Amino acid sequence: MLDNAKLAVQLVRNTVRRQLAKRELAGRLEHAVPGRPTGGDDTRFRCAVYFSDDPVNLYQIRQWYAPLQELARTQPVVVLSRMPETTNVLLDECPLPVLHAPRITDVESFMEHHDIGLVLYVNQNLRNFQMMRFARPAHVFVSHGESDKSYMASNQLKAYDRVFIAGPAAAARLEGALVEFDVARRTVEIGRPQTDATYPAPALPDDGRTTVLYAPTWEGDRASMAYGSIASHGAALLTGLLADPRFRVVYRPHPRSGAFDPAYGVASTHLARLVAEANHADPTAAHLVDVDTSFGWHLARLDTCITDVSAVALDWLATGKPLVLTQPADPRAEVEPTRLTTSVPMVTAAQARDIVSVLDDTMSAPDEARADVVRHYFGDTTPGAATARFVRASTDLIESRVGAPADPAAPAADAAPGSHP
């Protein structure tokens, strides 16, 4: 009965929140032209990013803002949002035009008036299939990170015309997992364009401390995806790191921490409290609980990383800097012996209390030992190379579906007398 009462209260809260979001959005769009994206003017869009999720999953699209802005220089890009709360946030922060399309008829109307040759998807939301009914565009899964999670080799990928992957490791992963999926024809290697972007970073003291990123993933919604370490490793890891004056810790929990298991969220709150207590004991330590910034600045600014089997692990790997992984406490979590998991230290929950010695050993290892693994996952990591591959692959697909855009500098074709261009 108590569980039912809690569920009823949560449902009421969600309903009220959605109604307030609808009211706020209606006011913001009161003078908007129906079917015209905010910030889009009379632009005829050629690429759409489809996002039909709640705000809690906005981290999945945020990391694509910078690469999409590069694509938009030549191929106009719009974000289609289906949820009022999400649209409100996107209107505040997204650097691209945003269209609120709550009904499928809104999506249909938009598609009728634009030359959309490419639709990009950052997740596997069930509502993606409402967009995939349109046959003309190329439907491409770009994901929201490259990782060795089983999610990255889901049979659902067969639904898309193409899958943009990071590099040879992803191709090998799909070859080994999917049946009757032509990897060579259906995938395009683009690297990880997010690593080319520059992100605003908080001010941290430059005092010689080694900066350590602890960025655990969420708890997962099933045993096979239970990669998160907050509840199993987190307290021991942070206690050891915070006690050593050589280190400055940046604790960055996954935005979905506690979404499936509230106890996991409580454990995350406890870790944030440990950081606050350490700062109170030594204000010069300047440890940070990072829940507000966009992920990315950490790669350039911080020295070493502890994370779970996740996209953060591979994003960090591309930097060539020291990396430590956690071994999932749940034995049912699927951890394959990949080039990543066999080339970097993996710390069990029992070993977490010895994290300082593990880090010392890892940071003393030569950088060259990680270079071959980086190439295996990302190919060419020359600055700008991945973004260029993403833009080229996207442009090729758009032009294959709707043709090359008209050159505004070209002379207009001769018109018949009395006609209007």
Disulfide bonds with the S-S distance in Angstrom:
none
